Each structure stands twice: as structure tokens, then as C-alpha cells.
Amino acid sequence: MPLVLHGYHYSVYTRIARLALAEKGVAYQRVEVDPFAPDVPASYLALHPFGRVPTLVHDGFALYETGAITRYIDRAFPGPALQPREPHELARIDQVIGVVDSYGYWPMVRQVFSHGVFRRRLGRPADTPEIERGVAASTKVLAALEPLVADSGVSLADLHLGAMMAYFVLAPEGARVLRQYPRLAAWWSRVSARPSFAATDPGLPTEGDRR
Ligand SMILES: N[C@@H](CCC(=O)N[C@@H](CS)C(=O)NCC(=O)O)C(=O)O
């Protein structure tokens, strides 16, 4: 049954879906879509009306929204379960994913990483006040996550948060925030060592990516 992931190489949300597929050991094809390009193909917009990435298409079944995609991957394919069954534990997983989506993505990725790392790599000016606002908002997010992360196993919450943390700590400002939270720092040491993280590492843009 064909399985296709439409996504952007540097997208954290695409990486979350790739992490789930890697943890399950599921083979798939990738189609590259840059959601920031001015000319996102109409064929992609037909799959995702908001023009974001990723979208998963499984044997004709098209699905967007990363939380829905990773839960689908976990339920539809064999391999290790990435969600517990116990209601309290499952609620914590869903809560962490919600916190990351609602409060973490923008400051951790779009403010601290994009301005502190990505834009600099592309030779674009970094907006220092934007980084500072991102650090302040991210500190609140990491403080909230400190008691919520698990200290063993792997779940969809670890993948969701992990994809964002991987970018966040590439900025020295982000790495400094993480050091203030010992449980989270230990969680990150453990989770980032998983083979799925090495297998899905997007790297950083090079001179050739400038546009
Ligand atoms: N709620 C969406 C968010 C996906 C998202 O924001 N993806 C980013 C890339 S990491 C994107 O497509 N951004 C394009 C834009 O902001 O225009 C999901 O969970 O899949």
C-alpha cells in the first residue's frame, strides 16, 4: 500500500511525522513541498487547504495536521506502540503535544531558531529583539514541560517536543534555557540519542540554499 509523506526538508512538523515513521519502522516515499515558496502547487493545496506541511497520503487516504498524522501512523502500522493505553499517561502525552503546538512552536522554532540560527545561515539579518521575545516565551514553555516529560521509553510526545528541541538548542540562547531545567535536559540527552533522531536530522542550510 503506497505511503507518501509530503513535507519540507527543514520543517519541524515534517520531522515529527518522519520520526514516528522511523520509530515504527515503516517505509514511505517523500515528496518535497516548500510551504514558504510563493508558488505552492495547486495539487498540494488540494491536499492541504492551509498550505502547511506535512500531509500524509496512505493508499489514497490523505491526512493533514501532524498530531492526527502521528496518531494515525501509530494506530495503522505494526511496530512498537508510541502511545500508552492507561488514561492518565495518555492524557499527559496529549497534553505535552498540545503545549508544544500551542505555546512552544512559535517561540522555540520560529523566533529563537529561525532568527538565531536559520536566517543567519542564509545570510539574512537576525532580529535580536525577536530572539529575546522567543527566549522569554520559551522559558515559560520549558518550565511547564519540566514536570511533564517522561523519564523512560518513547512516545509521540517525545517525538513532537524532540523535533522542536533539536532546533531550539542549536541556538546558544536556546541551549542556555534548557540548562535551567535539569529533568528536561536529562530527557533531551536520552531522547536525542535515539536512532530515529539521527535518521531524520535535516541538517542546516548551506550557501546553495540561499534565495
Ligand atoms: N498545525 C499544523 C502546523 C504545520 C506547520 O505549521 N508547518 C510549517 C512548517 S514546520 C509550515 O508549513 N509553515 C508554513 C507557513 O507558516 O506558511 C500541523 O500540525 O501540521
The ligand as an SDF file (V2000), in Angstrom:
LIG
                    3D

 20 19  0  0  0  0  0  0  0  0999 V2000
   -0.9620   22.6210   12.6230 N   0  0  0  0  0  0  0  0  0  0  0  0
   -0.0430   22.1720   11.6110 C   0  0  0  0  0  0  0  0  0  0  0  0
    1.1840   23.0730   11.6090 C   0  0  0  0  0  0  0  0  0  0  0  0
    2.1430   22.7060   10.4920 C   0  0  0  0  0  0  0  0  0  0  0  0
    3.1130   23.8620   10.2160 C   0  0  0  0  0  0  0  0  0  0  0  0
    2.9660   24.9810   10.7280 O   0  0  0  0  0  0  0  0  0  0  0  0
    4.1100   23.5710    9.3890 N   0  0  0  0  0  0  0  0  0  0  0  0
    5.0250   24.6220    8.9980 C   0  0  0  0  0  0  0  0  0  0  0  0
    6.3920   24.0740    8.6810 C   0  0  0  0  0  0  0  0  0  0  0  0
    7.1950   23.4280   10.1300 S   0  0  0  0  0  0  0  0  0  0  0  0
    4.5100   25.2770    7.7360 C   0  0  0  0  0  0  0  0  0  0  0  0
    4.0100   24.6080    6.8710 O   0  0  0  0  0  0  0  0  0  0  0  0
    4.6590   26.5900    7.6510 N   0  0  0  0  0  0  0  0  0  0  0  0
    4.2700   27.3380    6.5010 C   0  0  0  0  0  0  0  0  0  0  0  0
    3.7360   28.7040    6.8720 C   0  0  0  0  0  0  0  0  0  0  0  0
    3.7780   29.0620    8.0610 O   0  0  0  0  0  0  0  0  0  0  0  0
    3.2790   29.3690    5.9500 O   0  0  0  0  0  0  0  0  0  0  0  0
    0.3330   20.7200   11.8590 C   0  0  0  0  0  0  0  0  0  0  0  0
    0.2310   20.2570   12.9880 O   0  0  0  0  0  0  0  0  0  0  0  0
    0.6930   20.0160   10.8970 O   0  0  0  0  0  0  0  0  0  0  0  0
  1  2  1  0
  2  3  1  0
  2 18  1  0
  3  4  1  0
  4  5  1  0
  5  6  2  0
  5  7  1  0
  7  8  1  0
  8  9  1  0
  8 11  1  0
  9 10  1  0
 11 12  2  0
 11 13  1  0
 13 14  1  0
 14 15  1  0
 15 16  2  0
 15 17  1  0
 18 19  2  0
 18 20  1  0
M  END
$$$$
